[in-house]
Structure formats: C-alpha cells, structure tokens
Amino acid sequence: MTSSIKAPTLEEFRARAALTGLTLTEEDIGHLHKGYVGLLGLMERIPQRWSWAAEPPQVFRADE
C-alpha cells in the first residue's frame, strides 16, 4: 500500500495540538506525536485487498 498520508513533523504536530485547547506539556506532545507516526506506519502495512479465502473465520462459542 502506498502512503498517501505524510507524517507531520513534530513542529506541525505541536501547532495542531495548540489548536485543540488542551493543556498539553511538551512531553505529552512528544508521546502523542510518536504514537501518531507509529499508527500511520501500521496503517501502511494494511493491504488494500484482502484474500478472504486464505484463512477460515474464527468462531468462538460460549458453550464450548
């Protein structure tokens, strides 16, 4: 999957965070930025087309 979303820099993320009105420390902003960039990285690994027949569905029953 090609990335159409460019990860924001820390400065861009800091500017966006300031617009939220939340009282965030620099440490908070750093953690949130790191998590957001990590989430974008994980999203890139999700395939666009799934091979649904590759694995049978998992069914969990309460009575077993």
Contacts in CASP RR format, 6 or more apart in sequence:
PFRMAT RR
TARGET T0000
AUTHOR 0000-0000-0000
METHOD contacts of the structure
MODEL  1
MTSSIKAPTLEEFRARAALTGLTLTEEDIGHLHKGYVGLLGLMERIPQRW
SWAAEPPQVFRADE
1 44 0 8 1.000
1 45 0 8 1.000
1 46 0 8 1.000
1 47 0 8 1.000
1 48 0 8 1.000
3 40 0 8 1.000
3 41 0 8 1.000
3 44 0 8 1.000
5 40 0 8 1.000
5 43 0 8 1.000
7 36 0 8 1.000
7 37 0 8 1.000
7 40 0 8 1.000
7 41 0 8 1.000
8 16 0 8 1.000
8 33 0 8 1.000
8 36 0 8 1.000
10 29 0 8 1.000
10 30 0 8 1.000
10 33 0 8 1.000
13 29 0 8 1.000
13 30 0 8 1.000
13 32 0 8 1.000
13 33 0 8 1.000
13 36 0 8 1.000
14 29 0 8 1.000
14 33 0 8 1.000
17 24 0 8 1.000
17 29 0 8 1.000
17 32 0 8 1.000
24 32 0 8 1.000
END
